Amino acid sequence: MKLPGTSERVTMHTDKEINREIMVSLEQRLWYYLDHPEKIDDRLLALQREWDVERAIEANASSLALAGLLLGFSVSRKFLLLPTVVAGFLLQHSLQGWCPPVPILRRLRIRTQGEIELERYALKALRGDFAAFDKPAPATGRDRDLPGEVLEAVQK
């Protein structure tokens, strides 16, 4: 059995219509920021704080597991079933990119890290961060610090 790559496992297991709506929403935001470039910096800051689907799953799973352990030791041992189920879901998600919470989180429009990064780089391109790379490099290629320029551009 071939397991999906990390970057595509969630979108691969998400309803095509949800994936399409997420991309349409991204495109609409880009059109907005094309008309309002002065707001791009604020959006980039918001994207740094946005939780991706992996983080949401990890936070919810660990919260449920800890609650199950606490209740299992203080109320009834039956609650110890909760962390067992949650651990199984986490394992399933790590291998396949799917577990029962994923469709719910995706319907709530919680995006993957790749989708968030796509918006980040699109906004940076709209802002003009990558314009320096349109210029041809000198003949030797060593007269400018291209790796340094690339790192500087993607870290903005």
N, C-alpha and C positions, 0 to 999 in steps of 0.2 A: 504494500500500500504506500503510495507516494503522498507525503504530507506537503501541504501548501507552504510557500515561503511566508516569512513573517510579515512582509509588507502587504501581501494581498489576501491573507487568510480571512480577515473580517469582511472585506468588501465582496469576496467570493461567496461568502455564506449569507450575504444580505440580499434581500429582495431587490431585483433590478430597478423597480420603480423608486424605492427608497434611495438607492445609489444615484439614480437620475435626478431626483428632487434635490439631493445634496449638491450635486454639480450645478444644477440650474440656479440654486440659491447662491452658490459661489460666484457664478457668472454675473448674476444680478448685482451682487456686492461690488464686483470689480467695475461694472458700469457706473455704479454710484461713485466709487472712489476716483474713477477717471474724470468725473465732473466735479469732484470735491477733493483734489489732491492735498489740500491743507489738512485733511483729516486722516491721512494715511498713517502718520506716526502714532496717533491714538489707537488706530485699529491694530497696528503691529504690537503695541503694548498689550492690548486685549488678547491677541493671539498667544502671547507668552503665558497668559494666565489660563487659557482655555484648557479644560481637561479633555483628553482623548478617551476613546472607548476602553482602552487597556487600563488606564488609570482608574476609570470609573468602576470597572469590573474588580480590579485589585482592592480598591477601597471598600466596596460593598461586600466583597467576599471576606475580607479580613474582619470587617465589622460583624458580619453574621457569624463567622467562626468564633470570634471572641465572645460574642453574646451567648452562643451555644455552649461554649466551655463554662462560662460563668454560671449560666442557668443549670448546666449539667452537674456542676459540683455543689451548687447551693439549693436547687429546687428539686430536680429529678434527673436521674441518669439518662432518661429518655431524650433529654435535650442534647446529649452528646451525639445523637444522630445528625444534628444540624451541621457541625463542623465536618463530619464525614462526607455528607452530601456536597457541601461547599467545596471541599478539597477535590472531590471527584469532578465537579464542574470546572474547577481551575485546571485540572490536568487535561480534561477534554478540550478546554479552550486553548491551552498552550500547544496542544498537538494539532487540533483541527481549525482553530480560529472561530469555533462556534461553541456556545453553551446557552442554556435557556435565557439568561438575561440579555444576550446580544441582540436579538430582534427587538426587544423592548427598548434598549438603549438607542438603537439605530432609528427606531420610529420617533424617539425623542430628539433626533437629529444630532446625537453625539457622534462626532466624527473621529476618524482614525488619525493618527499622527501624520500619515502621509497626506491626507486631505488638508490638514491644518498647514503643513509645510508648503503644499501647493499654493494655498492662498497667500502665505507669507512671501514666497518668491515671486508670485505674480504681482503683489503690491510693491515689492522692491523694484521690480522691472518697471512698473508704472511710474514709480518715483524717480527712476533714472539711475538707480544704483549700478546697473551693469553696462552703462553707456560706454565706459572706458574700453570695453572689450570689442567694440565695433571698429576701433582703430587698428590698423595692421601693426604687427610687431616689427621692430628693426630686423635687418637681415640676419644678424647673429643670433637673435632671440635671447641673448644674455645681457643686453644693454638695459633691460628693464626687469624688475622683480615681479614677473607675472604670477608665480605662486603666491607671493606676498599680497599682490593686488587681489587675487581671487579670494584668498582667506579674508582679507579686509572687507571685500564686498559682501561675502556671505555671512559675515559676523555682524554687519550693520543691523 
